[in-house]
Amino acid sequence: MKKKFWLGLLVMMVILIAVSFFVPQETEPPSDTRIILEHNRHTYIAPPCFEEANPTNWLQEATLEEAENLTYPPDGTCTAEAMESEEGSLFVSLLKDLGILERKWDW
């Protein structure tokens, strides 16, 4: 009887994992994503876009949450594209949230 229970549980887990590969999931940038606040323009810059943004000298390292609280928009298309959400499967999204796979915003 115990063998049937464990076998049934194992089958259910395999089915759930298999289904999670096909369920679409959108991954948003986490609120603690590092960004640069550009206070002269009241915008924020993604670190990979820093050189392209041609920043002034009133800068501050912050998080995405701080920029959203200040209602700062992205500074240009490079930053806007860098901060777009990623689409993938539920399983891959979970692995990224757990830190097993690298996220697009791990700079």
C-alpha positions in Angstrom: 0.0 0.0 0.0 2.8 2.4 0.8 4.5 1.6 -2.5 1.4 2.7 -4.4 1.2 6.0 -2.4 4.8 6.9 -3.1 4.6 5.9 -6.7 1.4 8.0 -7.1 3.1 10.9 -5.4 6.2 10.6 -7.7 4.0 10.4 -10.8 2.1 13.6 -9.7 5.3 15.4 -9.1 6.7 14.5 -12.5 3.5 15.6 -14.2 3.6 18.9 -12.3 7.2 19.6 -13.3 6.5 18.6 -16.9 3.5 20.9 -17.1 5.5 23.8 -15.6 7.8 23.7 -18.7 4.8 24.7 -20.9 3.0 27.2 -18.7 4.1 30.7 -19.8 5.3 33.1 -17.1 6.5 36.7 -17.3 9.4 37.6 -15.0 9.5 41.3 -14.0 12.7 43.0 -12.8 12.9 42.7 -9.0 12.5 45.8 -6.9 16.0 45.6 -5.6 17.5 45.8 -9.1 20.5 48.2 -9.1 20.0 51.3 -11.2 21.5 54.8 -11.4 19.3 57.8 -10.6 19.9 60.8 -12.9 18.5 63.6 -10.7 19.1 66.4 -13.3 16.7 64.8 -15.8 14.6 63.0 -13.2 15.2 59.6 -14.9 17.0 56.4 -14.1 19.7 54.5 -16.1 20.3 50.8 -16.3 24.0 50.1 -15.6 24.6 48.5 -19.1 23.3 51.7 -20.7 25.3 54.2 -18.6 27.8 55.3 -21.3 25.0 55.6 -23.9 22.9 57.8 -21.6 25.5 60.7 -21.5 24.8 61.3 -17.8 25.3 64.6 -15.9 27.1 64.7 -12.6 24.1 64.5 -10.2 23.9 60.8 -10.0 23.0 58.3 -7.3 23.1 54.5 -7.1 19.8 53.2 -6.1 17.2 50.4 -6.6 14.4 50.2 -9.1 12.0 50.5 -6.1 13.5 53.9 -5.2 13.2 55.1 -8.8 9.5 54.0 -8.9 8.8 55.8 -5.7 10.3 59.0 -7.2 8.2 58.3 -10.4 11.4 58.5 -12.5 11.0 57.1 -16.0 13.7 55.2 -17.9 16.4 57.4 -19.4 16.1 56.4 -23.1 15.3 53.3 -25.1 18.3 51.3 -24.0 17.3 51.5 -20.3 13.6 50.9 -21.2 14.6 47.7 -23.1 17.0 46.6 -20.4 14.2 46.8 -17.8 11.6 44.9 -19.9 10.2 41.8 -18.5 11.3 38.4 -19.7 9.0 35.7 -20.9 9.6 32.1 -20.3 8.2 29.0 -18.7 7.0 28.8 -15.1 9.8 26.4 -14.3 12.5 28.6 -15.7 11.0 31.7 -13.9 11.1 29.8 -10.6 14.7 28.8 -11.1 15.6 32.5 -11.8 13.7 33.6 -8.7 15.5 31.0 -6.6 18.9 32.3 -8.0 19.8 29.0 -9.7 19.6 30.6 -13.2 20.9 34.1 -13.9 18.4 36.8 -14.5 18.7 39.5 -17.2 19.0 42.1 -14.4 21.9 40.6 -12.5 24.4 43.4 -13.2 
